[in-house]
Amino acid sequence: MLGKDHRIIYWNGAIEVLSKIKAEEVTGTTNHWKAFYNTERPCMADLLVDESLEAIPQWYYGTCVKSKLIDEAFEGTDFFPALGENGTWLRFTAAVIRDSAGNLIGAVETLEDITEQKLAEEELTKVKRLESLGILADGIAHDFSSLLSAILRNIFLAKISVADEDKILEQGLEIAEKAGLQAKELTNRLITFSQGGNPIRKIASIASLLRETAAIPLQDSNVHCNFDLPDDLWPVEMDDKQMKQVVQNLMSNAREAMPDGGVVYIRAHNIVISAKDNLPLKEGKYVKWSVEDHGIGITKENREKLFEPYFTTKQKGETKGIGLGLAICYSIVKKHDGFITVYSEPQTGTTVDVYLPAALTEGHLDKDSSGLSPADKKRILVMDSDEVMRDIMGIMLNFLGYASEFARDGEEAIRLYERAVDAEQPFAAVILDSTLSGSKSVEGILQKLIGMEPHVKAIIAGGDPDHPVMSEFRMYGFSAAVTKPYSIDTLKIVLNNLQL
């Protein structure tokens, strides 16, 4: 509360807590501005005391309006960067005070800290925007995957048809196939960003994952890692493949931020989150890990757009990004019930903090065994609704020395398998398309086959490696999983591993 001379008459306990300025330090002075600004300037109550209504837009443009409830009062919402450690959002109302004769004798200003509310609103807006873009990305990814299948099929046909002496054409086809497989990887990244990329979590050590993964993007560079990872870090429940993608994206950004070289600091510690932390997280135990560089930094304007898909500060070109990296990181961390935030200053550096919920109990990861054996000429049943993929599979299996039969849907696959069992000529293996639409799920089809032949060797083929049936295929009764579209080398390894 201010008098007509702008001196503080009253400074209550709530504003003492908010500003960390005691009433006795400011009462009777005109230093109330120090609670909100770095340099002296009028507050809203000052403008009302002076009856300088025409000056309000100069100091509060776009943030303040006349109150509809109180005469001679103005209200607004604004961000005060000088208030608190990381700035504070305030909702404020200022009104004049008049005596019984109607003379203006001062002004009162009330303030409400709405930082937590604003952060929650911004987070909700960000999530809704990413969800909308995720639906679009999911559709694009699946359409692109179908086109890619046809492209890779023709590349494969050309490769096996080219004469041995035509090395130039063979090299060109190799390059085209690699580009196609890289496009497949982009498809999987889009699916991860979209709603289809839900994590398949296992309890694991984030410290081990950071040590194994962080240095990979720094290879062949003059940027090095410095780790500060305590031994007592809580285990977390995470999808290790997705979290490795987050680490690699963040490390790649750190490397590009330091073209002249330097050190990236990887730190982690246990933290207990409570409501007073003003973070969009449930209260409880978390592991907070950080990637810190001392590179070129990011401007304030760009920091606000960092997690938007297709936003990038890099030049676009053959070797530059398209702005999906941090959007995918945000999507992955969010789906782990965590939070990711960026602190950066131009020419100073950038720190990215990631919060992941701590696991309640410890666990272990399953490890797949490997070992190759030569493929024998045996029959394999392929169920796929895509005619292009059936053609590709027929060519590949024939080239590898296998006979093949094909089913367009689950009913046909069950019928063909039953006929083979009755004739005592069972299939050596079956390949089932997980993306098949229809009345029967791929798990239901497999159960029918197991009912006829308990030791059936079934391979699930799908476009999303993070889908539970793909990533945890053994739990559903499958012997192997392969991501579509796949190369003949991948198929050969999968079949050899089954020791047909």
Secondary structure, DSSP 8 states (H G I E B T S, - for coil): -EETTS-BS---HHHHHHH---HHHHTTSSGGGGGT-SS----HHHHHHTT-GGGHHHHHTTTEEE-SSSTTEEEEEEEETTSSSS-EEEEEEEEEEE-TTS-EEEEEEEEEE-HHHHHHHHHHHHHHHHHHHHHHHHHHHHHHHHHHHHHHHHHHHHHHHS-TT-HHHHHHHHHHHHHHHHHHHHHHHHHHHSTT-----EEE-HHHHHHHHTTGGGTTSSEEEEEE--TT---EEE-HHHHHHHHHHHHHHHHHH-TT-EEEEEEEEEEEE-GGG--SS-SEEEEEEEEEE-SS---HHHHTTTTSTT--SS--STTS--S-HHHHHHHHHHHTT-EEEEEEETTTEEEEEEEEEB-SS-----------------EEEEE-S-HHHHHHHHHHHHHTT-EEEEESSHHHHHHHHHHHHHTT---SEEEEETT--SSS-HHHHHHHHHHH-TT--EEEEES-TTSHHHHTGGGGT-SEEEESS--HHHHHHHHHHTT-
